[in-house]
């Protein structure tokens, strides 16, 4: 049976995130795990889809998984402010720009989760 790509992608992401949320320890997800999930969901290019994913997870996951969902929201809010333009102005380009963006987003996520 065929389904539209956006429906197929949302179903796949919902399953992947549900598995990760169920396996999160009592302290929630690590910054590295969150970063991997955010990259997997392509949140940087498709933030609207990610918000729909979080809304879906709110409806389909147990109450015990709410702290991890809140961590995801906080992480996206913190890391969304990382600007490629700002890093390019500092001299990063090509592969090193991608690595700098990753490092800065991870640092912002780590800082957000520690507050």
C-alpha positions in Angstrom: 0.0 0.0 0.0 1.3 3.4 -0.9 1.2 6.4 1.3 2.3 10.0 0.8 5.9 10.6 1.7 5.1 13.1 4.5 2.8 10.5 6.1 5.4 7.7 5.7 8.1 9.9 7.1 6.0 11.0 10.1 5.2 7.4 10.9 8.8 6.4 10.7 10.0 9.2 12.9 7.2 8.6 15.4 8.3 5.0 15.8 12.0 5.9 16.0 11.5 8.6 18.6 9.1 6.4 20.6 11.8 3.7 20.8 14.4 6.2 21.9 12.1 7.8 24.5 11.2 4.4 25.9 14.9 3.5 26.3 15.9 6.8 27.9 17.2 6.4 31.4 15.8 8.1 34.4 18.0 11.1 33.6 16.5 11.4 30.1 18.5 11.6 27.0 22.1 12.7 26.7 23.0 15.8 24.7 24.6 13.5 22.1 21.5 11.3 21.8 19.3 14.4 21.5 21.6 15.8 18.8 21.5 12.6 16.9 17.7 12.5 17.1 17.3 16.1 16.0 19.6 15.4 13.0 17.6 12.3 12.2 14.4 14.3 12.2 16.0 17.0 10.0 14.8 19.6 12.4 17.1 22.2 11.1 15.5 22.2 7.6 12.0 21.1 8.6 11.1 22.6 12.0 7.3 22.6 11.3 7.4 18.8 10.8 9.4 18.4 14.0 6.8 20.4 15.9 4.1 18.0 14.5 6.2 15.1 15.6 6.4 16.4 19.2 2.6 16.9 19.2 2.2 13.4 18.0 4.5 12.1 20.7 2.6 14.0 23.3 -0.5 12.1 22.3 1.1 8.6 21.8 3.6 8.2 24.6 3.3 7.5 28.2 3.4 10.2 30.9 6.8 8.9 32.0 8.3 10.0 28.6 7.1 13.6 29.0 10.4 14.8 30.5 12.4 13.5 27.5 9.9 15.2 25.1 10.5 18.4 27.1 14.2 17.9 26.7 13.8 17.7 23.0 11.8 21.0 22.9 14.4 22.8 25.1 17.2 21.4 22.9 15.6 22.6 19.7 14.9 26.0 21.1 18.5 26.4 22.3 20.2 25.0 19.2 18.1 26.8 16.6 19.9 30.0 17.3 23.2 28.7 15.9 23.9 30.7 12.7 25.9 29.4 9.9 26.5 33.0 8.7 28.0 33.9 12.1 30.4 31.0 11.9 31.3 31.7 8.3 32.2 35.3 9.4 34.6 33.6 11.8 36.4 31.9 8.8 34.7 28.5 8.8 33.8 27.0 5.4 33.2 23.7 3.8 33.5 20.7 6.0 34.9 22.7 8.9 31.8 24.9 8.8 29.6 21.8 9.2 31.7 20.5 12.1 31.6 24.0 13.8 27.8 24.1 13.4 27.5 20.6 15.0 29.8 21.5 17.9 28.0 24.8 18.6 24.5 23.2 18.4 25.7 20.4 20.8 27.2 23.0 23.2 23.9 25.0 23.2 21.9 21.7 23.8 24.3 20.8 26.7 23.9 24.2 28.2 20.1 24.2 27.9 19.8 20.8 29.6 22.1 21.8 32.5 19.8 24.7 33.5 
